[in-house]
Amino acid sequence: MNYSKENKNEAVFQKYAPEGSKLGYPFFIILDKNGKTLHVQESGSLEKGKSYDEEKVLKFFNTWVAK
């Protein structure tokens, strides 16, 4: 989902991550199969240099894979 001056997606962010703006952008929203928010994760801890750390991102996503 995008956040920009042109498209803030306020209704969607309010529905799925009302506290997300406190994290800064970007952040990840994990939903269950019914669209319920399970987790909102800031992205800084998943970064390495100017990009994402593949190992950290995969570990994060695998934590939230439906079992």
C-alpha positions as CSV (number, residue, x, y, z in Angstrom):
1,M,0.0,0.0,0.0
2,N,1.3,3.4,-0.8
3,Y,1.6,6.5,1.3
4,S,2.4,9.8,-0.5
5,K,1.4,13.4,-0.6
6,E,-0.9,12.6,-3.5
7,N,-2.4,9.5,-1.9
8,K,-2.3,9.1,1.8
9,N,-4.7,6.1,2.0
10,E,-6.0,7.5,5.3
11,A,-9.1,5.2,5.5
12,V,-7.1,2.1,4.9
13,F,-4.3,3.0,7.3
14,Q,-6.9,3.9,9.9
15,K,-8.6,0.5,9.5
16,Y,-5.5,-1.7,9.5
17,A,-2.8,0.2,11.3
18,P,-4.2,3.2,13.3
19,E,-1.0,3.5,15.2
20,G,1.2,3.0,12.2
21,S,2.0,6.7,11.7
22,K,3.9,6.6,15.0
23,L,6.3,4.1,13.4
24,G,7.2,6.3,10.4
25,Y,6.9,5.1,6.8
26,P,7.3,2.5,5.4
27,F,6.0,-0.2,7.6
28,F,4.5,-3.7,7.1
29,I,1.0,-4.7,8.0
30,I,0.3,-8.4,8.5
31,L,-3.3,-9.5,8.0
32,D,-4.9,-12.8,8.6
33,K,-7.1,-14.5,6.0
34,N,-10.1,-12.6,7.2
35,G,-8.4,-9.2,6.9
36,K,-7.8,-8.8,10.7
37,T,-4.6,-7.0,11.6
38,L,-2.2,-9.4,13.3
39,H,0.9,-7.2,13.5
40,V,2.3,-3.9,12.3
41,Q,6.1,-3.8,11.9
42,E,8.3,-0.8,11.4
43,S,10.8,-1.4,8.6
44,G,14.0,0.0,10.0
45,S,14.9,-3.2,11.8
46,L,14.7,-5.1,8.5
47,E,17.1,-2.8,6.6
48,K,20.7,-3.1,5.8
49,G,22.4,-0.1,4.4
50,K,20.0,1.6,1.9
51,S,18.0,-1.5,1.3
52,Y,16.3,-4.4,3.1
53,D,18.3,-7.3,4.5
54,E,17.0,-10.3,2.6
55,E,17.7,-12.7,5.6
56,K,15.9,-10.4,8.1
57,V,12.9,-9.9,5.8
58,L,12.5,-13.6,5.1
59,K,12.7,-14.4,8.8
60,F,10.1,-11.8,9.5
61,F,7.7,-13.1,6.8
62,N,8.2,-16.7,7.9
63,T,7.3,-15.8,11.4
64,W,3.8,-14.8,10.1
65,V,3.2,-17.6,7.7
66,A,0.0,-19.4,8.5
67,K,0.6,-22.7,10.1
